[in-house]
């Protein structure tokens, strides 16, 4: 099992990137950079590539609407080049509030777009001349443009013939596709004890169609990390994030994270969290998050307990434990957990 961390993208990106780079010496294997509707992740990933030597650098996530498949492939190839072959491409459909509200693109055919983007990226990295007509046209047909477009292949030579592709997915159809075509899976709000009941079927169905050359599906999941006799209190730091996703990431009936909370068995609480959050009562929404939810998706408590949580994630199929260290000594926490893996 590898150890990774999600970069804090809400504050100063240079400070956050420098702190993440400092953890490389402590044993951190990878860092993931979110984008949402904040700073773009490729810029920060390039900075990380210059500040690090060993750890992998991934996007979590680039959405498949705001950039063309060709640009996504170029971005991943560029990051792979400047990092010396350490890039991980995290992709996803995001959601209609971000795609339509921020990027101004119709949120249509999310699965088809994701599948097509993965296919085209891999073809670009293999330096194929692209003549593809689907959701995306490469080149654009004459009636749709000037008629001057022609099939092209990437001008530069990628460092690797492929970059590992990780897909962020939650719904059954999307998870099924992820298990079929992706190198790895980026689930959110992952509870190891409940994962098989929610996703076991779609994962198995997708794996049955998986190309052997892809190898086993890699899974990235984890949560807040705090070790100590009084560290259980750190679980409460997960409440605002859970409330944000379950309550605020989408309208009623169009929130994938709320649907997940319902599938986990927190139906009534999920409804209440969403009501409170959408009413502008964020603190009350966080307080309404079940204690069990906070506990099972974090790794906070005495050392023996945290070791048990690590094993629970491992047994649930997690191959890269993604943690957020809490406290004044993040390097010590990373070193400790890395020694268990």
TIKOLGU-408370 format. One line per 2 residues: for each residue x, y, z of C-alpha. Coordinates in pm, 1 decimal. Example, Ala and Ser with C-alpha at 12.3 -4.5 7.8 and 13.67 -1.06 7.14 Angstrom:
% residues 2
1230.0 -450.0 780.0  1367.0 -106.0 714.0
% end
This chain:
% residues 341
0.0 0.0 0.0  127.1 348.9 -89.4
69.8 669.3 107.1  -59.5 992.5 -43.7
-204.2 1326.4 57.1  -454.7 1569.0 -92.1
-304.2 1915.8 -122.9  -486.3 2189.7 66.5
-597.0 2408.3 -220.8  -803.0 2660.7 -24.8
-509.0 2864.1 106.0  -167.8 2970.2 -24.5
-80.1 2713.1 -293.9  295.0 2776.7 -270.3
295.6 2720.0 103.9  79.9 2408.8 68.4
300.6 2272.0 -208.0  616.5 2340.6 -8.0
469.0 2160.4 293.3  373.3 1862.1 77.1
720.3 1853.9 -77.1  873.7 1847.8 271.4
677.0 1530.2 345.0  845.1 1348.5 57.8
1142.9 1279.9 285.3  903.7 1144.2 548.9
783.3 878.5 306.5  491.1 1033.6 121.4
450.8 849.6 -210.2  211.0 1082.5 -391.6
27.3 1411.9 -368.1  -309.0 1487.6 -528.0
-406.5 1839.7 -636.3  -770.9 1941.4 -650.8
-910.6 2210.9 -876.4  -1286.7 2256.4 -819.0
-1345.9 2624.5 -902.4  -1028.9 2752.1 -735.9
-674.5 2769.1 -870.5  -609.5 2539.6 -1164.7
-430.1 2221.7 -1066.0  -179.7 2183.7 -1356.5
2.5 2504.2 -1256.7  42.0 2383.5 -898.7
136.8 2033.2 -1014.4  414.2 2179.9 -1227.1
542.0 2370.1 -924.6  534.4 2049.2 -723.5
729.8 1869.9 -993.8  1008.5 2126.1 -954.4
1000.4 2102.0 -573.8  1011.8 1721.5 -548.9
1222.4 1433.2 -674.9  1044.3 1107.6 -605.2
676.2 1131.8 -522.8  400.0 1100.8 -778.1
186.5 1403.9 -862.7  -176.9 1366.8 -956.5
-479.5 1575.1 -1045.8  -786.7 1512.0 -833.4
-959.1 1599.2 -1051.3  -958.0 1752.8 -1397.8
-1314.9 1755.3 -1524.5  -1385.7 1628.2 -1874.7
-1590.0 1931.8 -1982.6  -1372.1 2242.6 -1942.6
-1072.9 2107.6 -2139.5  -1070.3 1913.8 -2463.9
-942.8 1555.4 -2452.9  -639.5 1665.1 -2654.6
-553.2 1937.3 -2404.5  -597.3 1699.1 -2112.2
-359.9 1455.2 -2284.4  -108.3 1734.1 -2350.4
-128.2 1854.0 -1989.7  -66.8 1505.7 -1850.8
218.9 1446.9 -2095.1  371.4 1783.6 -2003.2
352.5 1709.2 -1631.2  500.3 1365.2 -1693.1
787.0 1526.5 -1881.3  878.3 1790.6 -1622.3
840.2 1542.4 -1334.3  1042.7 1266.4 -1497.4
754.0 1022.5 -1536.3  571.5 1083.0 -1206.2
234.2 1207.3 -1333.2  -103.7 1061.3 -1240.0
-408.3 1182.7 -1432.1  -716.9 1204.4 -1214.4
-1030.1 1264.5 -1423.3  -1398.8 1297.1 -1351.7
-1726.3 1444.5 -1463.6  -1750.5 1679.0 -1163.1
-2114.6 1795.3 -1134.7  -2364.2 2022.0 -1306.3
-2327.6 2307.6 -1057.7  -1958.2 2344.1 -1137.8
-1967.9 2247.3 -1505.1  -2265.1 2465.0 -1594.9
-2227.1 2732.2 -1326.8  -1855.6 2793.3 -1351.2
-1746.3 2659.9 -1689.5  -2063.5 2737.5 -1880.8
-2081.5 2397.1 -2047.3  -2388.8 2171.4 -2067.8
-2360.5 1878.9 -1826.4  -2442.0 1608.8 -2076.8
-2324.6 1251.1 -2135.7  -2084.4 1237.6 -1838.2
-2000.7 867.2 -1877.0  -1957.7 889.8 -2252.4
-1734.5 1194.6 -2221.5  -1520.2 1030.8 -1956.9
-1479.4 709.5 -2155.1  -1397.6 900.6 -2473.1
-1146.4 1124.1 -2293.5  -961.2 823.0 -2152.2
-952.8 656.0 -2494.3  -827.7 968.4 -2672.3
-565.1 1046.2 -2407.8  -416.3 700.3 -2443.5
-413.3 728.9 -2820.7  -243.0 1070.3 -2801.3
26.2 937.3 -2564.0  90.8 651.0 -2809.7
149.4 922.5 -3070.6  -127.5 803.4 -3296.2
-258.6 1034.1 -3565.8  -606.6 1108.8 -3436.0
-905.6 1084.8 -3664.3  -1196.0 1044.0 -3425.9
-1560.2 1140.2 -3447.6  -1785.4 1097.3 -3146.5
-1878.6 1344.1 -2874.8  -1550.1 1510.7 -2967.5
-1443.8 1560.0 -3328.9  -1072.6 1541.9 -3410.0
-1043.3 1704.6 -3657.1  -1356.5 1918.0 -3675.1
-1558.6 1828.5 -3988.7  -1565.6 2093.2 -4259.3
-1935.1 2180.8 -4217.8  -1870.5 2259.2 -3849.3
-1569.2 2484.3 -3903.5  -1336.5 2630.8 -4162.1
-1255.4 2297.1 -4322.0  -883.3 2349.1 -4256.0
-851.2 2096.9 -3973.8  -656.0 1779.5 -4040.4
-569.5 1471.9 -3835.3  -266.3 1534.0 -3614.2
-50.5 1352.0 -3364.7  115.6 1504.7 -3060.6
416.6 1708.0 -3170.9  642.1 1612.4 -2879.8
738.6 1264.1 -2764.3  585.0 1172.0 -2425.9
819.7 1039.4 -2157.3  599.5 731.9 -2114.0
366.0 564.8 -2364.0  85.6 598.9 -2110.6
7.1 796.4 -1794.1  -193.4 617.3 -1523.2
-555.6 734.1 -1538.4  -762.4 750.4 -1220.8
-1135.5 821.4 -1240.3  -1339.2 984.8 -965.4
-1672.7 804.8 -957.6  -1953.0 725.1 -714.4
-2264.1 608.3 -899.5  -2300.4 242.6 -1006.3
-2267.4 301.0 -1380.7  -1966.9 528.4 -1339.9
-1793.6 291.8 -1096.3  -1860.6 2.1 -1335.8
-1693.3 197.6 -1616.0  -1403.0 293.2 -1388.6
-1336.6 -71.9 -1302.8  -1343.3 -152.2 -1673.8
-1117.7 115.9 -1825.0  -920.6 305.3 -1558.9
-587.3 235.9 -1396.4  -725.7 359.4 -1067.2
-1033.7 474.7 -878.7  -1079.9 792.7 -673.1
-1389.2 746.7 -455.4  -1497.2 1023.3 -216.7
-1628.5 985.7 139.7  -1505.4 626.8 138.0
-1611.9 410.1 433.6  -1425.4 77.3 413.0
-1680.6 -117.4 615.1  -1963.3 -11.2 382.7
-1779.8 2.7 48.0  -1848.6 -353.6 -66.8
-2221.8 -322.5 -4.2  -2241.0 -2.0 -210.1
-1986.7 -64.6 -486.7  -1903.1 -436.6 -482.3
-2141.9 -526.6 -763.7  -2041.1 -249.4 -1007.7
-1671.5 -307.9 -938.7  -1703.8 -679.5 -1015.0
-1908.6 -615.6 -1329.3  -1655.2 -365.7 -1460.2
-1361.5 -589.6 -1373.0  -1516.3 -868.0 -1580.5
-1469.9 -648.2 -1890.2  -1128.9 -515.0 -1792.9
-835.8 -553.4 -2032.1  -568.3 -776.9 -1873.8
-289.8 -534.3 -1962.2  -436.8 -276.3 -1724.7
-358.2 -493.9 -1425.1  -556.5 -474.8 -1100.1
-758.5 -159.2 -1032.6  -581.7 73.9 -789.4
-797.9 244.3 -527.1  -714.5 572.0 -351.0
-902.6 649.3 -28.9  -849.1 754.4 329.9
-919.1 1051.5 551.9  -800.8 1270.1 836.1
-501.2 1128.0 1023.1  -429.6 1195.0 1391.6
-250.2 965.1 1635.9  -261.6 1001.2 2014.0
-462.7 924.6 2322.1  -680.8 1231.9 2265.8
-668.4 1221.2 1884.3  -1024.7 1092.1 1844.6
-1142.7 1451.4 1884.9  -987.0 1530.0 1547.3
-1265.4 1333.9 1379.6  -1489.6 1635.0 1425.3
-1271.9 1822.3 1176.4  -1427.2 1599.8 909.1
-1776.5 1728.8 982.5  -1761.0 2048.4 770.9
-1626.4 1858.1 470.5  -1890.5 1586.4 495.0
-2160.3 1850.3 536.3  -2027.5 2043.5 235.5
-2038.4 1738.8 9.3  -2356.4 1576.3 139.5
-2537.1 1905.3 184.3  -2398.1 2152.9 -64.7
-2248.2 1977.9 -367.0  -2561.1 1975.5 -578.3
-2929.6 2050.3 -566.9  -3184.5 1817.7 -400.5
-3209.8 1504.4 -611.0  -2888.2 1597.4 -799.1
-2624.3 1544.4 -532.6  -2411.5 1232.1 -583.0
-2261.6 1257.9 -234.1  -2602.1 1279.6 -73.6
-2701.8 969.0 -267.0  -2391.4 796.2 -131.2
-2478.0 889.8 227.0  -2822.9 740.7 171.4
-2666.8 422.4 31.3  -2447.1 403.7 340.8
-2761.5 394.9 553.3  -2771.6 758.0 664.3
-3085.3 851.8 470.6  -3265.8 1065.5 726.2
-2946.0 1235.8 836.8  -2848.7 1305.1 476.3
-3181.4 1475.0 410.6  -3143.1 1688.7 722.4
-2783.0 1783.4 642.0  -2888.3 1899.3 295.9
-3182.4 2099.2 427.8  -2962.7 2279.2 678.1
-2676.1 2340.8 437.5  -2894.0 2478.1 159.9
-3064.4 2703.3 414.2  -2728.5 2861.3 489.1
-2688.2 2685.0 823.5  -2351.1 2525.4 759.0
-2258.5 2479.7 1125.8  -2586.4 2307.9 1201.6
-2538.2 2085.9 896.4  -2193.9 1984.3 1021.9
-2335.1 1911.2 1367.0  -2597.3 1686.4 1205.5
-2332.7 1456.0 1052.1  -2352.2 1119.6 1234.4
-2062.0 1043.5 1468.0  -2022.7 703.3 1302.6
-1980.7 865.8 960.8  -1697.0 1082.0 1095.9
-1528.8 790.3 1267.7  -1541.0 537.6 984.4
-1402.7 768.3 715.5  -1110.7 894.3 926.5
-801.5 753.3 1097.5  -798.9 934.8 1430.8
-726.4 787.4 1772.7  -461.6 598.1 1971.9
-190.1 424.4 1772.2  -338.9 75.8 1800.2
-677.8 201.9 1684.9  -532.3 388.5 1386.0
-342.3 76.1 1282.9  -675.1 -107.0 1283.7
-826.0 164.2 1063.9  -535.5 133.5 818.6
-598.5 -239.6 795.3  -971.1 -178.6 742.1
-890.1 38.0 439.7  -644.1 -221.8 313.4
-900.0 -502.2 348.1  -1151.9 -290.2 156.8
-916.7 -287.8 -142.9  -742.6 46.0 -92.6
-397.8 39.6 -253.7  -304.9 403.6 -186.4
-400.0 539.8 154.3  -479.4 908.8 110.8
-444.9 1097.8 439.8  -467.9 1451.7 572.2
-232.1 1483.9 871.2  -374.8 1681.8 1162.5
-151.1 1847.8 1419.7  184.2 2024.9 1446.5
400.1 1730.8 1331.5  271.7 1605.9 995.8
608.5 1450.9 906.4  598.8 1234.2 1219.2
250.4 1112.9 1129.8  355.8 1030.7 773.6
666.8 847.4 894.2  465.9 647.0 1147.2
194.9 534.8 905.8  445.6 468.4 627.7
629.6 229.2 860.7  308.6 23.0 892.5
257.0 -14.9 518.5
% end
